[in-house]
Amino acid sequence: MKISKKSLESLVDVVVLPFEKFILEDTRLAKYLADPEVAKIHNLAVSKLSIYIFSDVERASAYVQEGAKAHREKTIPIEDIKEYYSLYFQLCRDWNQQHLEANTQYSDNLATIEQFVYEAFRQANESKENFYLYNADIIKNDLAKMHYSDDVKISAEAFYAEGTMDELDIHDILESCTALSDEVKDKSTTHDEVYFNHINHYFRAYGVILEKNSEFKDIGFSLFKLSQFIENNSAMLPEHPKKKTALVVLNAIVEDLVSWTHSVLQDRTAVDIHYLDASLLSSIIQLEMLFAPVQAEAEDELEFF
């Protein structure tokens, strides 16, 4: 089952980013996710699981199996596991219901994954109704924490007034922004391996700086994903049959990133500094899905809740 770009962006906005933010801010997991690389791997798995529950239930099942195996080896209490999974699946359900025509295949896929999680973590004789906490106050409270309304949006002016981002970091990002823009606009550029490695240098520079600021961790993580994708595929991208499509997506990502940089960090006109979060991650996932071999994806060993 294919997913449209519009649906992908909304899925990232409603499910992936809110759940990742909740998990990373949960003090119960602070020790487990203290290593930034572990946190990145966890987030990567959450985003992929969300897409594959929609598009490929077999791949989603493979990820859940890896997750169940990993969590049996961790010291994460089963009650917390039940809460995290209940919250995640509730977000998925809510997302499906927000569509005018709820997708029945997505609902079926979700039910399949829910059943596997229940069988993997249930206590002896524990019913499915008692395992999941869908109607519990704790889930209602968790969902309330994720509500992102207009009155809590942070404008660029307000963010800058807080002074939480170093001026030298802003200067470095603006330099990377200019260089990246010039690179993709150069009509004489040969899109070879050197080119992809070159633009990857700027994406990584962006990500490293943005990840240092708590408000921009989502964009920083997305750029880490993009950088990893280019690094892993730079040798084959120049000759790949989908190269032209990849360049279109990459150029659109650069345009969005440049516009965001100007409106948030230079001109300070953005009414919401997080306006790019969902669309950037969805574009990067779209790029990855364009190139990912089906059989290789199933072999990934990733962790998630």
N, C-alpha and C positions, 0 to 999 in steps of 0.2 A: 504494500500500500504506500504510494508516494505521498509526500507531504509538500504542500505549496510553500512558497517563500513567506507569504503572509501568515499562514498557520504556524510555520516554524518560528517566526519572530514572536508571535503571541505566546507560543508554548514556552519559549525562553523567558519571556517577560512575566508570565503568570506562574510558572512552575520552577524553572531552573534557577533563576537568579534569587527569588525570594527564599527558596529552600537552602541554597548555598549560603546565603547571608545568615540565615537562622543557625545553621550548623556551625559556621565559623565563629559566631558570637556566643555559642553555647559553652558556658564555663565547664560543663561536665566533660567536654571533649577537648579542653585546652591542652592537656598533656598529649593526647593522641594526635592532635593536629598542629602541635608546636613546630614541627619541622615544615617549613614552607613548601618543600618538595612533596611531602606527604599530602598536604592540603591541596596542592595543584592536581595530584593524581586523583584524589577524591573528587574534586570538582569536575575533572575531565570525565570521570565515570558517571557522575550524576547527569551531565549534559548528554552523554551518549545513551544512557539508559532511557532518558526521557524521549529521545528521538526513536529509539528502537522499539519501545513499547508501542509507538504509533506505527512504525514501518516494518518491523521484523520481530515478531514475538519470539522466534527461536534464538536470535541474538540477545534479546532482552533476558531470556531465561538463562543463557550462558553467563551473562554478567551477574545475575542474581546468585547463581551457583557459586561463582567466585567470591561474591560478597559474603554469602553465608559461611563459606569455608574460612574466610579471613576473620570474620567476627567470632567464630568459635574459638579462634586462637587469641583473641583480644580479651581484655578485661572490661568490656562494655556490658553493664547489667542488662538483662533481658527486658526489664521494664522500660529502659531507655530505648532499646531497639524497637520495641512495640510502638512507643510514642513516635519515633522518627519515621518508621514506615507508615504508620497511620496518617501522620501529617503529610508525608510525601504523596501517598495515594489520594488523600483528600484534595490536595492541590490539583492532581491530575483529573479527578472527577469534576472539580469546579471548572477547570479549563474546558473540559468537554461540554459541560452544560452551558458555558457562555456562548457557544456557537449556536446559531439559530436552528441548525439541524445537527443534533448530537450524533457523533459518528459511532455507529453500533459496532463496527469492527474494532475501533479503538477501545470501546467499553469491554468487548470480549477479550481483547489482548490484556487489558488491565486486570480483568478478573482472573486470567490465567496466572499472571505474575503474583497477584495477591494470594492466590491459593498456594503457590509454591513457597512464598515467604511464611505463610501460616504453618505449612507442613515442616518447614525447616527449623522454626524457632518455638513452636508451641510446647507447652508443658503437657505431661501425660493427662489425657482426658479433658484437655482444655478446648472449649468450643471456639469456632471461628468468631462468633459474636462477642465472646469475652476476650479474645486475643486482640482484636482491633478496637481502638478507642475513639471511633468516629463521633460518638455523641457525648464524649467526656468533656468536662470543663477545661481540662488541660489542653486539648486540641483546639477548643474555641479560643483559649487565651493565646496559644501559639499563633493561630491564624490572625488574631487581632494585632499581634506584634508586627506582622508582615504587611498590614494595610498601609499602602503608600498613597496618601491623598494630596491634593494640591496644596493644602496649607502646611505641609511639611517639606515641600520641595525647597531645595537650596539653590538660590540664584548665584550666578557667577560673582556678582558684586558682594553678596553676603559671604560667600566662600573666601574671596580675596580679603575681606575685612577681618576674617578670623586669623589670617596670617599663619596658617598651618602648613603652607607649602613654601619651601625655600626659594628665594628669588633666583639663585644660581640654577636650581633644577628647572624652573620655568624657562630661564634663558636657554638651557641645554635642549629642552623640548622644542622651543621655537626654532632653534637651529636645525634640529632633526626634521622638524616639520617642513622647513624650507627646502632642505636637501632632498627629502623624500618626494615632495611635490615636483621639484625640478627633474628628478630621476624618471618619474613615470610620464612626465609630459614631453620628455626628449624624444622626438620622432625619429631621430637617427640611431636610437639605442638598439643594439642587438640583444634580443631576449635569450641570452645564453645562461650557462650556469653561473658565470661571474655576476651577471645582472641580478639573478635571484638571490645570490649570497649578499650582494651589495644592499639591496632593499631590505633584506632580512636584518642586516646590521642596524638599520634605523628603527625597524619594528622592535627589535630587542632593546635598543636604547630607550625607546618610549616606555616599554613595559617595565623595565628595571626602575625607572624613575617613578612611574605612576603607582607601582606596587608599594612604594614606601609610604604613600599617603592613604590613610584608611578610607577616604571618600572615593578613591579611584582604584581600589583593589580589583573591582570587577573588570574594568577596562584593562588593567594591568594583566590580569589572568587571561583575558581574551587574546591579548597581544602575545602572551607567552604561548598559547595554543597555536596561534598563527606562525610564530617564529619556529616552533618545533615542527610544524607541518612543512614549512619551506626548507628547513635544515635537513629533514629526513628525505625530502623529495627533490632537492635542487639539481641532482644529477640527471634525473629522468624528466623533469618538467620541460626542458628545452625541446625535447623530441616527442613529448606526449601528444596523442591525438586530441586531447581536450585542452591543449595549451591555450588556444584562443579564448575559450570560455574562462579558463583560470585567470587570464590576464584581465578580462572584463571585470570579474569579481574583485581581483586585487586592486584594480584601478578605482573601482567604486569604494572599496574599503579605505584607500588612501584619500579619496575626495572627502569621505565622511570624517575621517580622522583629522584632516587638515581643517575642515570647517569647524569641527568641535574644538580644536586647539585654539583657533582664532576667537571663537565666540565665548569660550570659557576662560582661557588664560591670557589672551591678548586684548581683545576689545571688551570683554566682560559683559556681553549683551545677553548671554543665555539665561533664560528664566528658570532652567533646571539643569544643573551640571551633570545629571545622570541620564539625559535624554538619549544618549548614544548607546548605553549599556546593552540593551536587549538586541538592537538591530546589528551592532557590531558582532556580538557573539553568534547570532543567527547566521550572519554572512560567512563567518569563519567555519561554522559547522556545515553550511551549505558547500563550501569549498572542499572540506574534508570528505563529505559524502560523495562528491563528484569523482574523487580519485580512489576511495577506499575499496580494495578488493574484498568481496564478501567473505571468502574463506580465511583471509588473514585477520579480519576484524574479530572473528569468533575466538581467536587464540589469545586475545589480550587478557592479561590478568590484572584487573582493576578493582579497586575497592570503593564501596559506596554504602549508604545506609538505606 
